[in-house]
Every structure is written in C-alpha cells, then in structure tokens.
Amino acid sequence: MRCVVTGGAGFIGSHWTDHLLGHGHAVIVIDNLITGSLQNLAHLQGHPGFQFIHQDVTLDISLDGPVDFVYHFASPASPADFKRFPIQILKAGAMGTHKTLGLALAKGARFLLASTSEVYGDPQVHPQPESYWGNVNPLGERGVYDEAKRYAEALVMAYHRMHGLDTRIARFFNTYGPRMRMDDGRLVPSFLACVQEGKPLTLHGDGQQTRSFAYISDLVAGLQKLSESDFHEPVNLGSE
Ligand SMILES: NC(=O)c1ccc[n+]([C@@H]2O[C@H](COP(=O)([O-])OP(=O)(O)OC[C@H]3O[C@@H](n4cnc5c(N)ncnc54)[C@H](O)[C@@H]3O)[C@@H](O)[C@H]2O)c1
C-alpha cells in the first residue's frame, strides 16, 4: 500500500510509520512539526519507501499518484499543549480532519482517525465502553482537545454515511514509550523526569484515580487489527 500518515513526526505517528515501512508499505508523512521532531524520523532518511512533506494539514493537501490509506494522527495532544496550542488543536481536529477526509475521498483510500479517550471527558462511567457518550465541559481548558476530537469523529461518520468512505475511528487511551517528550506533562515521562532528578514522584488528587496505560507496541498491534477490520464504529485502544 501507499499510505499517508499525518503527524508522522510525533510520538505515535513515527512508530506507526516504522510499522508500515517494516511491512513493506510506502509512507508519506505530512507534518508541520508543531510538536513533532524530525529526530523521530532521522533513522528513515534514505529509505526508498519513505517521503516527508513539511505541511500544515489544515491547509489544502495535494498529492500526485495513488493513496491506499490515510492515517490522520496530526494534532497536539499532551496536557501541556492544551494551554499552548488551543486554536491549533481545534483546527487540527476540525479543518485537518476535513482536509484529510477530502484526500481519502479523492484517492478512494481508506481512512483512520486517531481519536482519544478524552472524548469521554470527565467520565461518570468507569471503565468507559464505546457506547458511553461522555461528559465534556466544552468551555474548560481541556475542552479544546475533547471537542476537537468529538467533532472529528462526527465528521468521519458523516463521510462514511454520506460518501461511503471506508473509515475507522481509534480511541487511544494513555500510550507510553520511546520518543515521548519528557516535558509534555503526561504521567509516565513526568515520573521518569522525577526519577532522573532524584525527586519524589508527584501524584495529583487523592491518589484514588485510575488510568489505562498501553505500551506503544501494543497500541501499534491494535491499530494493525483495526486497520484490517471492516469495523466503522469507534474502538477503544488501551488496557483494561
Ligand atoms: N499519546 C497518547 O497517549 C494519545 C492518547 C490519545 C490520543 N492520541 C492521539 O494520537 C495522535 C498522536 O499523538 P502523539 O502523542 O503522538 O502526539 P505528538 O505531539 O507527539 O504528535 C503529533 C504530531 O502531529 C503534528 N501536527 C500537529 N498539528 C499539525 C498540523 N496542523 N499539521 C501537520 N502536522 C501537525 C505534530 O507536529 C506532531 O508531529 C494525536 O492525534 C493524539 O490526539 C494520543
């Protein structure tokens, strides 16, 4: 296949790019490097199946030749980014999803959206099944991310229903592994930073809260299964 991975210079996108190339597919990464780094793709320089395009996916995307699968991962995603890039997050979820769906439609390609457990907001149901509609405050600081992804999911389903586009929606829970930024505010790198500095680990709240964690290779295995399926409703990807 010839695949497009938006956000491929980021943590998850770069691992997914490695996976696709490792399975003999060609990959075009489109990334504006707002939170990603070329360092994550440095080992792919010169790979015959790999191409990098420095572009913002909220703008028109024009590509020559066939495309078989579009994976839309581009979005700032860490808690630190919610404060720094609120408008860019909303645009990546809304306009970026619109542009990448348009690309998939034009090319007759399959499409997968990287969504998030944050669509459940501040959930009143634990753990969250896909059938739970969530509890989101659209005005809060996290609202930019939650609502961007909820809108993106709605847009994907609309393209599926209206245009018959072959779509998938993956709701990632907390994923961790190599290439995460140490300063991005997520729990595992924050703990590791404390360890490196010899400081006690900081737990917010009363310590009773639970989280679902998945190692990056497990997420990649889940993504592979979802890509191969013909399931169009959202799928949670995380640990129990
Ligand atoms: N890491 C997690 O635990 C987690 C959990 C749930 C969902 N997700 C989703 O997975 C995807 C990847 O997350 P990540 O943790 O790898 O984040 P990341 O910040 O490491 O990667 C995101 C990438 O998207 C790029 N990007 C952002 N906006 C762009 C734009 N407008 N145009 C082009 N490129 C753009 C960034 O430069 C970066 O390379 C995101 O959509 C995120 O919402 C991640």
The ligand as a Gaussian input file, in Angstrom:
#p B3LYP/6-31G(d) Opt

LIG

0 1
 N       -0.071000       9.738000      23.198000
 C       -1.245000       9.385000      23.690000
 O       -1.304000       8.793000      24.783000
 C       -2.514000       9.661000      22.924000
 C       -3.720000       9.345000      23.546000
 C       -4.898000       9.586000      22.847000
 C       -4.868000      10.080000      21.556000
 N       -3.682000      10.392000      20.969000
 C       -3.716000      10.932000      19.605000
 O       -2.691000      10.363000      18.821000
 C       -2.193000      11.322000      17.893000
 C       -0.685000      11.436000      18.050000
 O       -0.390000      11.840000      19.395000
 P        1.113000      11.891000      19.932000
 O        1.074000      11.539000      21.379000
 O        1.992000      11.124000      19.013000
 O        1.407000      13.452000      19.841000
 P        2.673000      14.222000      19.201000
 O        2.519000      15.648000      19.601000
 O        3.934000      13.523000      19.556000
 O        2.414000      14.048000      17.638000
 C        1.502000      14.834000      16.923000
 C        2.135000      15.203000      15.602000
 O        1.197000      15.950000      14.817000
 C        1.878000      17.050000      14.221000
 N        0.875000      18.096000      13.954000
 C        0.065000      18.714000      14.842000
 N       -0.748000      19.594000      14.203000
 C       -0.441000      19.513000      12.880000
 C       -0.935000      20.152000      11.718000
 N       -1.914000      21.086000      11.774000
 N       -0.409000      19.821000      10.515000
 C        0.569000      18.873000      10.431000
 N        1.074000      18.235000      11.498000
 C        0.576000      18.545000      12.709000
 C        2.918000      17.443000      15.254000
 O        3.966000      18.217000      14.738000
 C        3.377000      16.077000      15.752000
 O        4.425000      15.565000      14.956000
 C       -2.928000      12.633000      18.178000
 O       -3.995000      12.776000      17.262000
 C       -3.479000      12.429000      19.573000
 O       -4.642000      13.169000      19.791000
 C       -2.503000      10.211000      21.643000

